């Protein structure tokens, strides 16, 4: 665990050394996102402060070698996504030990059918896909033989219907009567009549899909893929509960309680994908949270975790209940077999015993208690509870909680608490052979070869996992300090340790203090831990003063702000002018709630103090994973200048990510983070900047900005420019090559993100020096996919790690990858528990002309340089660091209480932690909400990898 970690990682040093000073500009709205060669006016833009202007001039004094001038390297900029062509695969890699792995992809034979698309209009229009499907199901049942030419159509639940072959009409109107599902078996069911118009829209072109799969057409025909996806989803949609691209059912595995009225359901993910082997059906296991079908009274008691009949509900209780139940469907239980269903819109402000409503036009009032007794003979017991409000706000209905039961099959889409997340992870964690077994059982259970829709459309699905050629890339040699017993190290199965090794560049901690917030740790234990920590740091090659500036003290978590500021002031007073406090060591309770986030916010944005947090359980173990400052290790190939397209000339490696708020947090901003390497040729230390932007905006808004300053005129800034300048300060060189790893982008956003962010990179470069355009390689990093790789033989100990997963370094760039583009799957880490998820890397732009081996080896080797542990990690460290920095920034947002009583974070703007001047707001494209600034990060904190 580094300064940012809540708890320790297994083994190894955890902090990186100081990073050159950064300065952040005040963001303003972006210019257009079209990629163009920078104009002379853009190239000559001054920076946003005198200091940055001076650095820009220094930048210009360093001329680029002739062979990397922009006219010879930079590719023509596409004006729009229609002219973008992602790089073709530069051949397949050959480095590493060859092996065979299995992938959870099943070959799907391309149908030889004449597919037709029809527009569907259902009147009156309803928003429920379930109702739409029920209407169409009834239509097919009644008219398939007589009017639909015996076709079995596939329906998307909205506006489109697909058939294998034409229907015997171009347009036709049907009348369908549906028995309302809202009433149960016993009473009179309401009838609803719908008019359905089916009209020919187009023929789905499978010919071009075949050309694409053969590599003879550039763009994937999305319409044809969508048709096949809908066809294969038709049968499971009728069998299971669909959620996104997954299907869930209590019959697919045991329900597991998650606490507070929730339970987990097992399910499976299914998606049709174009690959090198042709069409592939990707199947994976999944679990998610559903609301338990409990009586509402029982649900509320579980939610509050206490018997609520003993005392009235508090305001906090009411807020929690309202938040949990809003939008949930319930059925009434007081009318025998009449099980009418309703959707909850809120709670009444009055208790059930106080609530009255008019029963006639003259305004005669009757209490809810009286009404239920007189009408249904039902005696309400819990009169002190509020009623559920159902229906619309204009004409609400009121239902006592005790007559309502939650309808089964409702997914819980709000945020889970930590205990629920832990319980869900236990359910989803499967060893590789167990996951493979369940995937195969799912395929056999769904019997795709017997699926009437698949047969109708001529789709044949293999019942075997895809067998794929793979390679195991070798681990890189790591360099440690020459004074240690072991000067270098070759990791084994993605792991190593710090035994007999010293940090290659030890940091220095002269002045430090310690505060203990754990009541389980005595002062003597805290002092002993600090002494042991100092000793371990010294042994590992750091200069760590064993004596604190002032003695460690214990404090209560609720006094965190007062204690931090008082101890900081006392320490600085003792140190005197001209000295800095290098480190705060903090001992935290194992369950510390908001304490960790409050502490980081106060230290990093108020006091300017680097902190190292240690959990109580690790204090008693005297864990050795706490290290601060310095550089742990470097790649031997980096210092010996043997990394292709990195070592030959100054290269900067960026990582970028955007984290979005949890579902339900509608007013919270998204947070973007960009980190960049600050050392060359080592590429191990990364400076980071963060900005807040409009809610769920994926494009990073503050990569490059221009605005008019009233004194200086045209001014430019942004995160890319800041980090390029920082690299120049740290290395004395300006980057002559840029590698940009972008995390968190889905396939549907590839074009948009590339056009916008590559344009920003180019403009940032041009703003530093005319014609300064170092070649860029832009790589998307994806972890949220459903491809899993399994050993060909789970019993072969030479083919799996201790957890039964494929070996670290396993790379796949054939068969299950894109038909023509430059992508690969890389499992760079050793499994700890569950089934390893390989990272998927997709190259969207490549002016550096990487070979497959070059980019795969570079990416794999960088995964051994992560600062927080002595293990290779699952995604390339710059992308990992960007994610950590964005996550840290959420602690800096001042919480607000919304009208619903939930804690949200307001909307934010400005360049976040960079410490820019002014408080201008910015708006995301198409988003009207202004965003407010994050508190600025203190300068001395920016000099270290604070997010670790």
N, C-alpha and C positions, 0 to 999 in steps of 0.2 A: 504494500500500500504506500503510495506516495502522499504528498501533501493533500491531495484531493480525495484519498480513499477513505471509506468508512471502516474498512477492516483490511487485514493483511492478505497478500497473495503469497503463494508458496515460494519461499526462498528468494534471496537476491536483493540487490539494492533497488531503491525506488525513486530517487529524485535526480533530475538533471540539473546541470549547472547553469550559471547565469547566462541570460540572453540579452543581446544589445537592446538599448532603449528603443521603444517604438512610440510613435505619435499617431493619434487617430484624428481624422478630419471629421467635421460635422457633415453628415450626409444630407443630401438634397435629392429631389426626384431625379431619376435616371434620364439619360437621353434615350433615344430609340434603341431597341435591341437588335438592329440589323447589323450583321458583321460587314464592315467595310475596311478598306485600307485606311489608316488614320490620315487625316488631312494635315496640312502644314500648321493650321491654327490649333488643332488638337495636340499635335506633337510639341508645339511650343508653349503649351499652357504652363503657367507657373504653379508651383505647389502652394499648399494652403497656409504656410507659415514661412517666415524668413528662414528658419532653420531647415525646413524641407526644401525651400528654393535653393539654398546653398548646397544641399546634398544632390539636388537635381543637376546643378552645375558640375559637381564632382563626377556625377554619373557620366555626363557628356564628355568629360576629359578622358575617360577610359574608352578608347576606340575599340570596336569589335574587330576581330580578325576578318580578313577579306572573304574567307570562305563561308562565313555565316552571315553575310549581309542579307537584308530582307529580300532583295530582288532575286537572290538565288535560292532561298530556302522556303519562304512563306508561300503556302498554297493560295490560289485565288479564293477570295472570300465569297461564299454563297450568299445571295441576297435573301433567300428564304429557305424554308425547310424543303420545298419542292426540288431545289437544286442541290441539297446536301446529299452526299453519298458517303456513308461511313466506310472506313478503310476495309479493303478486302483482306482476307487472311493471308499473311505472308508465308504460306507454307505451314506445315506442322512442326512442332518442336521435336527434337531428338535426344536432348540431354536427359540423363537419368536412367534408372533401371526399369526396364519394361515389365509390365504386369497386366493382368486382366482384372477388372472390377465389374460389379453389377450395379446398374442404375435403376431407379424406380420409374423407368420410362417403358411404355409398352407400344410396340410398333402398331400403327393403324394404317391399314391399306386404304389408299385414296379411292373413293367410290367412282364408278363409271356410270354416273346417273345424270339425268337432265334435271337440275334443281331449279325450282321456281320460288320466288318470293312474292307474298301477297300482303297488302296493307289491310289491317283489321281496325274497324271503328266500332266500338261498343257504346251504345246510348241507352240509358244515361251513363255518363262517364264516371268510373270509380277509380280511386287511386290504389286500391288493393289488388296486387297481383293474384292473390288467392281467389278473389271473387272473379277476376277476369278468367283465370284458369278453369274455375268451376263452370263458367258460362260456355267456354270453348269445349270443355270435356262433355258437357251435355249436348252441344251442337254435333260433335263428332259421333257421339253415341246414337243420336237420332237420325243423322243424315249421311253417315259415311257411305253406306251402301247405295242410297238413292240419289244423292246430290253431289257427293264428293268423289265420284268415280272410284270408290273403294280405297281411296288414298288414306294413309294414316299421317296426318300433318304434325309437324313439330311447331310449338308455339312458344314465344319468348315471354309471355305474360303481359306484354304491353301492346305494341302496334304491329308486330310482324309475325307472319305465318309462313312456314316453308314446307314444300312438298317435293317428293321425288317423282318428277313428271308433272304435267299440267293438270289442273282441275278442269272439268268440262264446262267452264264458263270464264268470262273475263271479269265479270262483276255480279255479285248476287247478294240479296238481302235475306236475312233469316230472323225469325222471332223465337226467342228462347225464354221459357219460364223457369225460374229458379226458386226452389223452396229455401227460404231464409234459414241459414244455419244457426242464427242467433238463438232460436228456441229449440229445446231438447225434444226427447221422444214423446213425452206425454201429451202435450197440448196441441192446439191448432197452430200450424206453421204458416207464417206469412209467405205469400207468393210475390215475387218480383219479376217484372217482365223487362227484357232487354231486346233492343234491336241491334243486330250484328250485320255489318256490311263487309264482305270480303272482296277485295279488288286486286287484280294482277298488278304488280309493281315492277318486277324485273326478273331476269334469269340470273341465278348465281353462277359465276364463272369459275368452274373448277379447273379449266384448261390452264389459266394463268397461274393458279396455285401449283399445278404440276411443273410449270416452267420455273417458278420460283424455287421449288424444292430441288430442281436439277441445276440451279445456279444460272439459269438463262434469263432470269428477270430480276431486277434489282429490288423492287418493293413487294412485300408480302401482301397478297390480296386479303385484306382484313375481313371483307364481307364474306368470302368463302369460308375462312376460318371460323367466323362467327356462326355461320349456318351449322357447320359440323359440331361446334361446341354446344349449340342449343339442342341439336338432335341427341347428343350423348348425355345431356343433362335432363332430358324429358322424363325418363323412367325414374331415376333417383329423386327427382323433384316430387313425384307422386308418392314415393315410399318414405322419404325422410324429410327433415326440417332443413330447408336450404338457408345458408347464411353466407353471403358473398359467393365465393367459388367453392365453398365446402358444404357438406351435408352431415347432419347430426341426427342421432336417434338414441333413446335410452336402451334400444335393443342391440346396439353395436358394442356394448361393453357396460360394465357396472357403473351406475351413477355413484359419484363420490361427493360427500358433503364438503362444501368449501367454507361454511360458516356464514352467519348473518343472513340466512334465508336463501343461500345460493348453493347450487350443485354443479358438478362438471358432467358434461355429456361427451362421449366419444364420437368421432366422426372421421370423415376422410375428405381430402382435397382432390379435385379433379380438373384438369385443364388440357386442352389439345394444343400442341405446339409444333411448329415447323422446325425440323432438325436436319442434320446431314443424312440421317438414315431414312428420311421421309417424315410423314406425319407421326407424332408421338403423343400418346396419352400419358400425362404425368399424374401419378396417383401417390398420395402421401397421407399418413395418419395425422389426426389433429384432435384437440380437445378444446372446449370453450365453456364459459360459465352460462348457466341457465338459472332462471328464478325457480325455486322449488314450488311445485303446485300445492301450496299449503293454504289452509284457511288464513285470511288476512290477519286475524288476531295472532295466530301462531307465528306468522312471518314477522310481524312487528316485534313480538317478544324476542325472537331470534336476532332481529336487527339491533335491538337495544341491549340484548344480552342480559335481561333481567325480567322479573315478574312486574309488569307495569300496573297491575290491578291495585297495588298497595298505595300508590300515590299518583296524583295527577301528572300529566305529561308536562315537561318543561318546554320552554320555547325552543331550546336546542333539540329536544326530542322531536318536536313537531317538524322542525326544518329537516332533520334527518329522514323522518318518515316520508315527508312530502317529496324530497329529492329522490328517494328510492322507489316510490310508487308511481310517480308521474309517468303517464304513458303506458302503464301496465294494464293488461286486460284481465278482468275478473268476471266470474259467473256467480249469479245469486243462488243461494241454497235454501231459501225459505219458502219456495213455491213447488216443492215436490220435484216432479220430473221436468218442470219448466225451468230450464237452465239458461235464462237470458244472459247475454254477455255484454259487457260495457268496458269502456276505456277510461281509466282514472285521469282526471285533469287537475285535481288538487284536493285539499282538505278544507273543511269548513272551519271558520274562525271560532264558531261556537261549539260547545259540546253537544252530543246527541240529545242529552236531556234538556238542553236549552233551545234546541232548534225547532222553529215553527215554519209553516208555509201556508199560503192561501189555498183554500179548497173550493172556492166559488168566486163568482164575478163580484160579489159584494165585499170581498176581502176578508171573509171569515178565516181565522187562523186555526190551524190544528198542529199539535206537536207531532214530531216524528214518532215518538214513543207511542202516543195514542193511535196514530194511523196504523202502525205495524200490528198493534194488538187487535184493533177493530177489524182490519182488513184481512189479516193473515193468521190471527190468533197467536202471534209471535211476541213473546215477552223479551224485550231488550235488557240484557244484563249490564253491559258496560256503558252506562249512560254518561260517564265522565269522559269518554273518548270522543274525538271529533268524528263526523261522518266523512265518508269518501264523496267527493264531488265528481260526478261523471257527466259525459256529454259536453256540449259547447258552453262557453262562458255566458252567452246571452240567455240560454234557457237550461240552466244546470239541473240535474237530478241529484238527490242525496240518498246515499245508502249507508246504513250502519255497517261498521267493519265486520261485525260478527255474522252478517248474513252473506258475506262474500268470500269466495275462494279463488285463488290465482289460477288462471287457465294454464294448462301444461304447454310446454314447447316455446316459451318466450326467452330469447337470448338476452342476457344481461350485458348491455353495451357500455355501461358507465365504468368508471375507474374502480379497479379492485384495490383493497387494502393489502398491506404487506403479507398478512397471514393468509389471505385468500390466494395471493399470487404464489406463495410458497406451496400451499396445498395443491394448486393447479399444476405447478411444475412437477410435483411428485407424481401426479397422474400421467403427465405427458412424457416424463423421462423414461425412455425405453432403451435397452441395450440393442445394438445393431441387429442381432439375429432375431430378436423379438419384433422389432419394427418391420424387418423384411417379411417375417412370418405373417404379421397382421395385414401388411399390404397385399400379400398373395391371397390371404383369406378374403379380403375385400373384393379383389378382382374376381375370385371364384364365386363369391356370394352375389355379386352384381350380375354375373353371367352375361357379359357383354355379347358373347356369341349367340345368346338366346334373346337378347333385347329386341323386342318387336320393332322399335324405332330404328335401331342400328341395321336390322335386316331390311326394313323398308327402304332405307337410304343406301344400302349396300356398303356399310362401314364394317370392316372386319378388324377386330382387336386381338393382338397376340396375347397369350396367357402367360408368357414368360418375361421375366425381367430382362432388359437389354444388357447384353454382354459387351463391354466397352474396353478398348485398349487404353491403357494409362501408363504413366511413368512416375517413378518416385525420384524427385529431385534431391540431390545431396544437400545435407545441412552445410551452412558456411562455417569456416573457421572464425572464431572470435578472439580478439586481441585483448589481453589484460596487461597490467603494469609489469614492467621487467623486474621489479624488485620482489614480486610475489613468487611463491614456489612454482606456480603454474603460470607461465607467461601467455599461453594461448589455450584454446579449448575447442574441441569438436563436440557439439551437442549430440546426445544420443536419444533418439525417438522424441525429438522436439523439446528436450529438457537438459538442464545442467545445474550447477550450483556454484556458490561463491567460496567453497572450501579451497584453501591454499591459494586464493587469488586476491589481487588488489585492484581496485578501480583504476581504469586506465588514466583517468584524470580526476583525482580526488578534489572535492569541494572543500570550502573552509567555513566553519561556524565558530566565530570568536565569542559572540555575545548572544545568549539565549536565556529564556525563562520557561517555567513549567507551571501549568494550572491543572488541577485535578478536579473534574466534575463528577467523579464516580464515588458514591458513598461506600462502596465495597473496597476501595483502595485506600489504605492508610498512608499518612504522610511519609512514613519510613519506607513503605513499599514504593511509593512514587519516586522518592529520592534514589532508591536502589535501582529502579528501572532506568532512570536518567543516566546514572553512572554506567550501567551495563550498556546502554545505547551509545554513550560516548566512547566506551572501550571498543565496541563492535565497529563503530565508524572509523576509529583510529586504525584498527587491524585491517580494515578494508581499504585503507589508503587515504582517508580524509583527515584534515586538520580540524579536530573537534575539541574545543576547550572543555575540560571536564567539570568546571565550576560555573554554575549559572550566575547571571548578573545579580539577581536577588533570589532568595530561597523559594522553592516550590510551595504553593499554597493549595488548599482545598476550597471549593466554592459550590454553591447550589446552582443547578442549571437555569433556574428562573432569573438569576441575577447575572446572566452571561454578559450583557452589554456593560453594565456598571463595573463588573470585575475586570473584564478585558481592558477597558479604558483606564481604570485605576492602576492596574499592574503595568500597563504599557507606559503610563506617565511616570510611575515610580522608577521603572527601569531606565527610561531615557534621562531622567533627572540624575540618576547615579552615573550613567555613562558620560554625560556632559555633551557639549556641542561637538559636531564633526564626526560623531560615531553613530552607527546604525545598529538596531537590534536585528540580528540575522534570522532568528528562528523562535517560534513559540511552539513548545511541545504541549499537547493537550491530551489528557486521559479522559475518555468518554465512557458513559454507561453503555452496555451492549445494546440496550434499547433506548435510543436517545431522542426519538421523535424529531422535532424541528431544531434541536440544539445544534446539530452539525451544520445545517444550512445557515442558521443565524450567525454562528461563529465564523464561517467562511465569508459571509457578506460583510460583517463588521471588520474582520481582519484585512480583507483584500480591497474593499472600497472605501473604508473609513480610516483605519489606522495605518495601512500600508505595511502589513506584517505577514510574513510567510509562516504558515502553521503546518505542523505535522500532527495528525490526529491518530490516537492509539486506542483501540477498544480494550475494555477491562480484561476480557478473556485472554487477549494477547499480552497484556502486561504481566499476568501471572505465569504465562508460558515463557516470558522473556523472549518473545519472537524476534527473529533476526532479520525480518523483512523490512524494518524501518530504516531507511537511509535517506540522507538529505544532501543535495548538492553534488556537483561533479558529473562526470560521464562514466557510466558503468563499464561499457565495453564498446568496441568498434569492430566492424568487419575487417578481417585481415585484407581482403580484396580491395577494400576502400582505401586503406592507408598505403597499400602497395600499388594503387592506381590501376586496378585490373577489372573494374566494372565497366562493361561496354556502355557507351552513350551516357556515362555519368562521370567517369574518372578523367576523360580526355580534356574536358574544359569545364569551367565553373557551371554547376547545375544546381538549380533550386527545385526542391520537391514540395509541392503543395498538397494539403489534404483539406477537404471541404465537406461540410454536412449541414443539413437543416433539420432541427428537431421541432416537431409540432406538438401542441398541447393535447392532452388526453380527450377522448370523446366526451362531450358534455360541457367542456370548458370553452364556451363559445366566445368569450371576450379576451381570452389569453392570446398573446402574440406567438408567432413562431420565432425561433431563434436560430440564426445562421452563425456558423463558426468557420474560420479559415486559419489553418496553421501553415507554416512554411519553414523548411530547414534553414538553419542559420550557421551551419558549418560546412565546409567543403575542403577536402574530399570525403570527410567522414559521414556526413548526412545522418546525424543522430540527434541533434538538438533542434527543437522546433519552437518558434515564437507563435503565439496565437492571438487572434482578434475575434471579437464577437459583436454582432449587432442584432437588434430585435427588429422584426418586420411584421407586416400584416398577417393576420390569422390564417394559417395553413397556406401561406405563400411559399412555393418551392424554389423559385428563382431567387438567388442571393442578390438582394437589392444594393448592398453597399460595396460591391467589388470595385466599382469605379464611379466617381461622382464629379460633376462640375457644377459650379454655382458662381454667382456674381457677388463679390465682396465690395461693400461701399467704398473701401479705401484702395484695395489692391486690384480691383476689377475681376477678370476671369480667374477662377481658382479651381484646382482639381485636387482630388484626394481619393480615399477609398482603401479598402483592405489590401488589395493587390499591390497598389503603389507603396503603401506603408511597409509591407513585408519585403518588397524588392529593395527599398532603401535600407531597411534593417539588415538584409543580407549583405549589402554593399558595405555598411559600417562594420559588420562583424568579420568579414573575410577580406576586405580591401579589393574585392572583385565584383563586377556586375554579372549577373547570371547570363550565360550564353545559351542556356537550354532550360526549358520549363517542362516539368512533368507534373500533371495535375490529376490527383486521385479524387474523384467526386463520389461521395457516399449518398445513399438514400434516394436515388432516382429510379422511378419505375420505367418500364419500357415505353409506355405511352407518353412519357415526358422527355425522351431522349433528344428529339429534334429541338424542342423549345429551350431546354436547358443549355444545349450546346450552342445554339445561335446566340442566346443572351449572354452567357458567361464567357465564351471565347471572345466575343466582341469586347466585353469589359476588360479581359486580360490584355488584349491588343491595345486598347485605348490607354490603359494604365502604363504599359510599356512606352507608348508613343509620347505620353505626357512627360516622361523623364528625359527623353532625348529624341530629336528628329530621326526618323528611320530606325529607331531601336525596336526591333521585332525579333526577339529570339524565338527559335522554333518551339512549338508547343505540342505535347502529347497529352490528350485528354482521355482519361480512363474512368468509366463508371464502375463503382464497387457495389455489389449487391449481396446482401445477406438474407433479405426477406424473399426467398424463393423456396421452392419445394423439391428441388433435386437433392437426392441423397445417394451416396455411393457406398457400396458394401463390398467387403472382401469376397473374392470368388469362392474361397473356402474359409469359413469362419474358424475352422479347427487348425489352420495353418499358422503356427505361432510366428513364422517369418513374414506373414502378410498382414498381421494386425498388431495394434498396440495392446497395452494391458486392459483397456476397456472394451476390446473387441472391435475397435474402429480401424478403418484403413490408416496406413502409416502417414505421419506428417510429411509433406512434400509431394503428396500424390496429386498429379495434374492430369486433366483430361481436356483435349482440344479436338476431339473427333466425335463422330456419330451422334451424340446428344447435344452438340453445340450448334450454333447458327449455320445454316447451309453455306454461306459465303463470307460472312463478316468475321472480324478478328476478335474472338472471345475465347475464354477458357474457364474451367472450374479448377480451383486450387484449394486443397485441404492442407493448410500450412501448419496446423496445430495438432497436438496429440489430444485425444479425447480424454475427458475427466469422468463424466458420467453422461448417460444417454447416447444418442447417435450424433456424431459430428456432422455439422452442416458446412459443406465446402463454400467458400466465397466464389461468386461469379464476377469475373472481370470482363468488361466489354469496352473495346477501344472505339471512341467516337471520332477521334481526330488524331493524326499522327504525322507531324512534320519532321520528326526525328528518325522515322523509318526504322523502328524497332523490328528485329526478327522475333519469331515466336519464342525461341529459346532466350533471347535477350530480355524481353519483358517478363516472361514467366520466372526466370532465375532472379532477376532484380527484385520482383515482388516477393518471392519466397524468401530471399535473403534478408530483405528489410524486416520481415516478420520476426526475425531473431534479434532486432535492436530495440524492442519495446522496453521502456524504462522502468516499468512497474514490477516486472517479475523475470525470473530466469527460466522462461518458457517461450517458445515461439507462439505467436498469437494468431487468431483466426482471420483477421483482416489486416491489411498493410497499416503500419503504425500511424502515418500521417492522417489517414481516414479515422483511425481509432481515436487519436488525440483530438481531432476536430469534434468528434461526438462527445468526448469528455468535456471539452471546453463549452460546448453548447449546453450540456447538461448542468455544468457548474453555474452558468449564467442565470438559470432559473432561480437559484438561491438569492440572486441580487435583486429580484423584482419585489417591490413592496406589495404585500398582499392587500387586497381590498375585499370587503364583504359585499356580495351582490344582493339583489333584491330577493333572491331565493335562499339567501343565507349561506351559500357555499362560498368557499374561499377561492377567489380568482386572482388574476395578476394584472389586470388592467392592460391597456394597449401601449405599446412602446415604440420608439423610433430611434433616432440618432445612432451614432456609431458605437454605442455600447461602451465596452471596457477600455477603449483606446484613449479615453481622456480628452476627447475633442472639446472645443470651446463652443459655447452657444447651445441652445436647446431647440433647434429647428425640428419640426416634425416632418415625417415623410409618409407617403402613401404607396401602398402596393398597387400594381396594375389592376384596375377594375375593383379596387376595394376602397370604400369610403371612409373607414374608420382611421382617424389619426392615431399615430403611435407615439408614446412618450419615451423619454430617454431612460436607459439603464444608468445607474450610478457609475461614475468613471472608476476604472481600476487605477490604483496608485502606481506611480512610476517604478518604485523599487520592486513591486510585486511582478510587474510586467517583465522584469529581467530574468525571471525564472519560469520554469514550466509549471505554473501555478495550478493548472488543471489536472496534473497528475497526483 
